[in-house]
Amino acid sequence: MTPENRAAYWKSNLWLLAMLLAVWFAVSFGLGILLVEPLNTISLGGYPLGFWFAQQGSIYIFLVLIFIYAINMNRLDKKFDVDEE
């Protein structure tokens, strides 16, 4: 792999990580802490939605983000020809 390709691969990887971490932060901090009072007016499964996001929602979102990261990294690996065959 050329140094230019290596730099582009790393830049793409860091951009993907930054986007996924931003989503996780928005869900866990934004919905679980900052917006908990407005969300608590809505009920999900008998529990206030703000409480649910603080306790369960951010964990579920984190698991979904792991799968999204794995899928996108496989695509990125194939794009830069560093995938395992």
C-alpha positions in Angstrom: 0.0 0.0 0.0 1.4 3.4 -1.0 1.7 6.1 1.6 -1.1 8.1 -0.1 -3.4 5.1 0.1 -2.5 4.5 3.7 -3.2 8.1 4.6 -6.6 8.0 2.7 -7.5 4.7 4.4 -6.7 6.1 7.9 -8.6 9.4 7.1 -11.6 7.4 6.1 -11.4 5.2 9.2 -11.1 8.2 11.5 -14.1 10.0 9.8 -16.2 6.9 10.2 -15.2 6.6 13.9 -16.0 10.3 14.5 -19.4 10.0 12.9 -20.4 6.9 14.9 -19.1 8.4 18.2 -21.1 11.6 17.5 -24.2 9.6 17.1 -23.5 7.6 20.2 -22.8 10.8 22.1 -26.0 12.5 20.9 -28.1 9.5 21.9 -26.5 8.8 25.3 -25.8 12.3 26.5 -28.4 14.3 24.5 -31.4 12.0 24.8 -30.4 10.3 28.1 -29.4 13.4 30.1 -30.1 16.8 28.4 -33.6 15.9 27.0 -34.7 13.5 29.7 -37.5 15.7 31.0 -39.3 16.3 27.7 -38.8 12.6 26.8 -40.2 11.5 30.1 -43.7 12.7 29.0 -43.7 9.8 26.5 -44.0 6.2 27.8 -42.3 3.2 26.3 -43.2 -0.2 27.7 -44.6 1.4 30.8 -41.4 3.4 31.5 -40.7 7.1 30.7 -38.8 7.4 27.4 -36.0 9.5 28.9 -35.4 6.9 31.5 -35.4 4.2 28.9 -32.8 6.0 26.8 -30.6 6.6 29.8 -30.8 2.9 30.9 -31.3 0.9 27.7 -31.5 3.0 24.6 -27.9 4.1 24.5 -26.7 0.5 24.9 -28.9 -0.7 22.1 -27.7 2.2 19.9 -24.1 1.3 20.8 -24.7 -2.3 19.7 -26.2 -1.2 16.4 -23.2 1.2 15.8 -20.8 -1.8 16.3 -22.5 -3.6 13.5 -22.5 -0.5 11.3 -18.8 0.0 12.0 -18.0 -3.6 11.1 -20.0 -3.5 7.8 -18.4 -0.1 6.8 -14.9 -1.3 7.7 -15.3 -4.4 5.5 -16.4 -2.1 2.6 -13.4 0.2 3.3 -11.0 -2.7 3.4 -12.3 -3.9 0.1 -12.0 -0.4 -1.4 -8.4 -0.1 -0.4 -7.6 -3.8 -1.1 -6.6 -4.7 2.4 -9.5 -7.1 3.1 -9.0 -10.7 4.2 -9.9 -13.1 1.5 
